[in-house]
Amino acid sequence: QAQLVESGGGLVEPGGSLRLSCAASGFSIRMYPMSWYRQAPGKGRELIGTIPSVGVNTIYADSVKGRFTISRDNAKNTLYLQLNSLQPEDTAVYYCFCPGRGSWGQGTQVTVSS
């Protein structure tokens, strides 16, 4: 059974950084593009970006471009999201998603506050 499990969220001050992980099991992420989403309180789910299965042309939302970086370690079957220069408006639950399988993780909370 395909499963995605996010980790690494927490409370961080404005300007801080976090690194989120998404560990996959039951399938190999190397076959698929992978995405990160987030959902802020009272808002819909927002696509942060998608990393292709091959190559380096990751696509990012304008709201995070230059601050967030998606990467993958196929050997570890893990997807990552590096969050830098965090602001209060980045507070949300962050989810990983495999479009090719329709699989979502349970999410990890990121709270940016002083």
Disulfide bonds with the S-S distance in Angstrom:
Cys22-Cys96 1.99
